[in-house]
Amino acid sequence: MIISNYFSNKTFLILGMGKTGTALSNALYKSHANVSFWDDDPQIRKKFTKSNFKKFSNTKKQWEAIDYIIPSPGISISGDSQHKIIYLSRKYKKKVISELDLFQDVISKENKINKNNIKIIAVTGTNGKSTIVSLIHHLLKSNSVPSSLIGNIGNSIFNSKFINNGFYVIEVSSYQLETSKIFSPNVAIISNLSSDHLSRHKSMKNYFNQKSKILNNLVRDDTAILNCNHMLVKSKALDLFKNKKSNVVSFDFVKKESRFYSSKKNTLIKEKLRKIKYDNPFLYGEHNEENVQIALKALSSLGFKKQLLKKSLYNFIGLAHRQELILNNKNLKVINDSKATNIDSMIKAIKNYKNIYLICGGILKDKNLNSLTPYTHKIKKVYITGVKKNQFINFFSKKNKIFVSSNLNKIVKECFKDVNAREESTILFCPGAASFDQFKNFEERGNKFKKIVLGNSKK
C-alpha cells in the first residue's frame, strides 16, 4: 500500500467505491487524511456505513471541507452523462484530481522519496496493454530489477507495493487519463488504436484525445513510443517529431520500419524492423511480435541491453484470457480469448489459427463488422452467443455456417460435436464484444468457458 505524509490532514471525497475507490480510501486514511465517500449504489453505501470513511451527504459544510475530489475511472466527468457531484464541484470550486495525478504527487513531493531512483513506464492503447506491461515487468524481474506492476491490471495503484528504488509499470485506461493533468511517466506507450469505449467517448477523435494525454507532460529525457497502426496515432507521432520535446519512437508494423528521434543528439533515425527470434508459445502471433518489439524498445530506451533482455523472453508465461491455450489434443486446440472485447482483437486472434470454430458474441462496440471479411475463409463455423446477437448473425450468416444460442453450455457442446477430428482444428472463444450482457467481466466469462470445456473434454 502506498502511504504518504503528503496527504496528512487533507480532506478527500472518493466518488465510486469499487476496487480502485476502496484501495485509495484505505491508503488515504492510513496516510492520516480525512476521507469521505459516495457511491450511487445504495448497497455499496451500506457496506461502508461502519467504515473509517464518512458518507458524503451533499451539505454545504461538507463541501467547504473538501480539498480534492477523486472520481473512480468509471465515473463520467463531462457531457450529458456527467456525474452530479462533478457538476456541483465546479459550483463549489473544488479540485477534481485523478488517481494518476495523486500518484504523481507522491512521487514528486513526498520528502522520503528520491524521485531520481524511481522510473515510471506507462502503457495505454486499445489492445495489447496487459501483455506489454506484464512482459516489461517480467523482463525487469528476470534481470533482478525491482518492479511493481499496477494500474488497470492486477493491483490498483494505491494498493500496490511501495518501492523506493526501481520501476512502476502501469497499465492506464482512457478513463484514468480523462481527469489527468500532471501525470508524467518516464516512458509513455500507446500500444495501438482501434474502436472501443465509444459509448462514453462518442468519437474516435475524443477517444484518442484521452489516450494521448499520456504524452502531455514528457520532457527531454523521457520517451514516447507509439504504434502508428491508426492515422490518429501516426499524426500524433509526426507532431512529436516536430516539437522535439522528448525522445520519440514510432513503429509502423505494416511497413516493418521504425523511426527514432533522440532529443539528446537531435537526430532522427529511420530503420527496418528485424524480426525478434524467440520460441515461446505464449508469444506467438503477429500481435505478440508487436508487443515484444514495444516492450524491448521501452527498456532499451532506459539503458537496458537488448541481448540480455531477449534471454528472458523464453520463460514469459502468458496472461489468462488472452489467447490462452486451455486444451491441446492431437488435432485440436482450444483457445480462451475472452479478453478480446472488440473486432480488432478478434482479427488478431483469427490470423493465428486455421480451421477455426469461432465462438463469439456479447455487447458489440463496433458498428461495422466488414473488417472481418478477409478472414472469414479461415472459419469453418461460427457459434453466436450473448443477448444481442443480430449484428453477428446478419454478418456471419452470409459467409459462414452458424449456430445460435444464448446458452454457452449448448454452444460449447455443439462446437465439440462439429469439430472434424481428422484435421488440425481450433475452437476459438473470441467474443469480439464486451461481456456485460451475461457476465460481470471478461474474467468471469473466460473462467466459465474454461470450466465448460474442461468438463466436456473429460466425457
N, C-alpha and C positions, 0 to 999 in steps of 0.2 A: 504493500500500500504506500502511495506517495503522500507523505505528511510534510507540511511546511509551516514554519512560524510566520511566513509572509501572509497567511490567511487569518492569523490570530485577531480576534475581536471584530472582524468584518462580518457583515450580515449578507447571506446569500439566499435567494429564492430559487429552488430547484424545480423546474417545470417538467414533469414527467418522471415517474418513479419506477421505470423499468430497470434493466441491468445497469445501464450507464448512470442513470439518476441516483440509484441506490448506492453504487460504489462511490460516486462523487460525494454524496451526502455523508457517508461514513468517513471518508478521507478528510473532508472539511471539518466535521465535528471533532475528529481526533487531532485536528490542527488548531483547536480552540476557536473555531468560527461559530457564529450563530447561524443555524440552518432552519429555514422554513421550506415547506414543500407544497406542491399542488399536483394532483393527477385527476384527469377528467373521469376516471373510472372510480365509482364510489367504493367498490370492493377493495381496490388498492389503497384508497384513502383510509379505509377502515383498518387495513393491515398495519398501517404506520401510526395509528392513533396513540399507542403506548410506546412509541419510539423516542429517541432523543431529539427528534425534529418536530418543529411546530407547524401545524397545518395552517396554510395561508387562508385568511378569511376576507381578504379584499377590503380591509379597513384603511382609512387614511393614516392611522398611526403605524400600521404595518408597512404601508408604502413609504412612509417617511424614514423608516429604519433601514430599508434595503439599500445595500451598496451595489450589488450585482444580481442580475437575473441570468440563469443559465438554462436554456431550453434543451431538452433531450433531442437527439438527431431527428426523431420522427415528428417533432412539433413544427408546424408551418409558421414562418415568421413574416410572410408577405402575401400580398394578393388577397383574393376573396376568402381563402381558407385560413388566413392569418388568425392565430390564437388570440382570444380576447385579452389575456394577460399581456401579451406582446403589444397589442394595440394600446392598452392602458399605460404601459411602461413609457410610452412617448409623452403621454399627458403628464405623468409624474417625473419626467426627465430622468429616468433610471437607465443605467447602462446594461445592455444585453450583451453578454460575452459568451463565446463558445468554450467548450471543454478544451479544445486545441489551444486557444489563446491563454487559458488559465494555466495549462501545462507549460506553455512557452514562458509565461510569467515566472513560474517556479524555477525553470532552468536559467532564466536571465537574471533574476533578482534575489533568489534565496542565497543568503550570505555563506551558508555552509558548502555551497556547490561551486566548484571551479568549472565554469561552462566550457573552458577550453579542453577539458577532459571528456566531454560528452558530445557525441555526434548523433544527429537525428536523420534517419533515412525514411522518407515518407512516400507511399505509393498510392495513387488513385487511378481511376480509369473504369471502364465498363466491365471487362473480363480480365482474368489473369492476376488480379491484385493479390489474392490469397496465396497463390503459388509463388509469386515473386517474393513477397515478404517472408514466406516460410523458407524459401530457398536461400535468401540472403541471411536470415537468422541461422540456418543450418551451416552455411559456409563460414560464418563468423565463429560459431560454437565449435565447429570441427577444427578450427585453427586456434582454439583456446583464447578467443577474444570475447569478453563479457558482452552479452546481448540480451535485450528484453523485447519480446515480440508482443505488441499491444495494438489497441485500436479496434477496428471493425472485425478483427479475428481474435479469438481467444479472450484474454483478459482485457477489460475496459482499461482506459489509460490510468485512472487513479487507483485502480485495484491491482496495478501491476507491481512487479519487483522494482524497488528503488535501487538505482545504480549511481555510483559516484564517478565511475570511470568505465567508459565503454559506449555501446550503441543502443539507442532506442529505434526499433524498426516498427513503423506504424502503417497499418492499412487504414486509409482515410476514405470516407464516402463523400459524395456530393452534399449530403445532408449535414455532415460535420463541418464542411468547408463553408456552408451557406452563411454562417454567422462569424466566420473567422476573419480577423483583420491583421493580426500581428504574427500569426504562426509562420515560423521561418526555419524550415529544415535545411540541413547541410546538403542533402541530395533530395531533389524533388522529382518524382517519376510519374508520368502519365502513360499507363500500360497500353492503352488503345481507347478507341471511342466507337460506340455503336448505340443504337436506340435503346433507352432504358429510363425508367423513372419519369416519363414524360407526363404522366397524370399529375405530377407535382410541379415539374419544371416547365411544362406546356410546349416547349420547342427545343430542338437540338441545340440551338444557339444559347438559350438560357441554361440548359443542362451543362454545356461545355464551359460557359462563363463561371459556373460554380466550381467545376473541376479545376479550371485554370487558376483559381485563387491560390492553389498550392505553390504557384510560381511567383506570386506577387512580391515577396519580401527577400528574394535571393540577392546576395551581394557577391562581390568579386571572386571570392574563393569557393563559393557554392556552385553546385552543378545541377542543371536541368536536363533530364533525359526524357525524350518524347518518342513514342511510336507513332509515326506520321501515317497511320492507316486511313485517316479521315481528313478531308480538306480543312476542317476547322483546326485540327491539331497541326497540320502542315503549315497553315497560315500563321499560327502562333509561333511555331519554330522559326519561321522567317523573321518575325518581329523580334524575337530574342537574339537572333544572329545580328540584326541591325542595331539593337540597343546596346549590346556588348556589356551588360551589367554583371554577367556571371559566365561561368563555363556552360556550354550548351552542346548536347549530343542529340542528333536526330537520327532515327532509324527508318529506313524505307525497306521493309521486308519483301516488297514486291520486286523492286529493282535490285535487291540484295546489296544495298550500299548504306554507308553511314557518313555523317558529317560531324566534325568535332571542332568547336571554337574554344580556344584556350584564352581566357582573359589575362593570364599571366604573360603569355607570349604574343598576344594579339594576332593569332594566326588561325586560319580556317583550313582544316584538313579533310579531304574527301577520300574515302577508301572503300574498296569492295569488301563485303562481309564474307568471311570464311566460315564454313560450317564447323561447329564445335564438335569434336569427336568424344562421345561418351556412350556407355552401354548401360542404360538404366530404364527398365520398363515403365517406371513411374514418370519418366520424362520423354516418352515417345510422342511423336506428332509435331506438325509444323508450329502449332501454338506454343508448345513447350520449348521448341528451339528458340522462339522469340523470347520466352520468359528467361531462358538461360542466358541469352545474349544480354538482356537488360540487367539481370542480376550481377553478372560478371562485370559489366561496364560500371555499375553503381559502385562496386567495391574497388575496382581498379582505379576509378577516379579519386579514391581516397588513399591511394598508395599501395594497395594490396597487389601482390604478384599474381597474374592470371594463371600461370602454370601451377602454382601452389593451390589456388582455389579449385582448379579443374579436377584435381585428385579427389576432392570431397563431393563431386557430383555423383560418383558411383554409389554412395551409400545414402543418398537422399531418399526418404520414404514419402510417397505422395500423400495428399490430403484426402480424407474421406469425402465422398460425394462428388469428386472431380475426376471423371473418367476412371473411377475406381474399379479394378478388376476383382469381382467377387466370386466368379466361378470360371474355371479353365479346364474343361474336359478335352477329350481327344480332338473333337471337331467343333467345339462350342465354347465361345467366350461370352460371359455375361458381364456387362458394364453398367455400373451405377453412376450416372452423371446428373444427379438431382440438382446440383448447383447450377446447371445450365438453365437459366431463367429468361433467356432471350434467344432470338433466332440466330444471331451471330455466333453465339456459343454452341448452338446446335450444329451449325455448318462446320465449325472447327472439329466437332466430335465425329460427324459423318465422314469427313475426309480421311479419318484414321482407320476405318474398318471396311470390310466387304461383306456381301450377302447379309445385309442388315435387316433385322426385325426390330423396327423402331417403335418404342412406346413413348408417347408424347401427350401433352395436354396440361391445362391449368389456366391461369388468368394471363392472356396474351398481352404483352407490352407493345408488340409490333402490329401496325395496321396492315402491312403488306407482307405476304409470305413468298413473293415471287423470287426473292434472292435464293430460295431453296431449290429452284427449278433445275440448275445444272447438276444437282447431286441426287435427284430422285431415282436415277437409274441404279444407284448403289443399294436401294432399299427393296427388299423382297415383299414386305408387307408392313402396313402402319397400323398401330393399335392406339386408338384415341380415347383418353380418359378425361376426368375432370368434370366440372359442372357446365361450363360454357364451351361447347365443342364445335359449334357451327363453322367457325372460320377455318379450323383444321380440317373438318370434313369437306368443306367446299373446295379447299385447295388440293388435298391428297386424293380425294375420290376420282379426280380427273387424270391422275398419274399413277396411282398405286392401288393395290388391293387394300381394303381397310376393314378393321373390326372396331366396333364402338361399344364402350361400356363405362359407366361411372364407377364401377367396382374394380379396384386394382387387382384383387384376387382373381377375378374372372379374366382380366386382361392377361395376367402372367400365365395362367393355366392354358389359355387359348394359344398364347405365344409358344410355349413349350410343345404343345400339340402340333403346331405348324412347322416347327424347325425341321429342316432336312438334315438328318443325321449323317448323310453320305457326303456332305460337302462342308468345308470350313464356313461357319456361320457366327454371327454376333447378335445377341439380344442386347440392344442399346436402350437403356432407360434414360432418355434425354428429353425432359419435358418441354424445353424451349419456352417456358412460361413460368410465372410466379405460382407459388404453392397455396396461397391463402384461401382458395375456394374450398379446399378439403383438409388442409394441414396447417399447423401453427407456423412452420417454416420449412425450408428445403431440407434441413437435417432430419426432421420428423418424417418427411416424405421419403427421403433416401433410406432411412432405417426401416420404414415399413416395407419398402420394395425389397431390401436385403432379407428381411425376415421371411417374406413370402417365397422368394427364390430359393433360399436355403431349405425351407420346408418342402418345396416341390422337388428339389434335387435329391432328397432323401427317400422319396417314394419309389 
